[in-house]
Amino acid sequence: MRVIDIHEVLANFEQLIEEAARGNPFIIAVDGVEKVQVIPIPLKPKEKIPRSKIPAAQDKSPTSK
């Protein structure tokens, strides 16, 4: 697995996160010491939640009071 220094991570954060999300995990090192591993979250098929199942407290439409 690729080990990347924290300074490179900070300079290329968005690109590295996108790479990890596509299945290319990496390890972040600080002063040459491996500290954390960045791995993608497994994707679940998107479920459409019926509007009737959404709690009223979360409904922000102007007609709900």
Secondary structure, 3 states (H helix, E strand, C coil): CEEEEHHHHHHCHHHHHHHHHCCCCEEEEECCEEEEEECCCCCCCCCCCCHHHCCHHHCCCCCCC
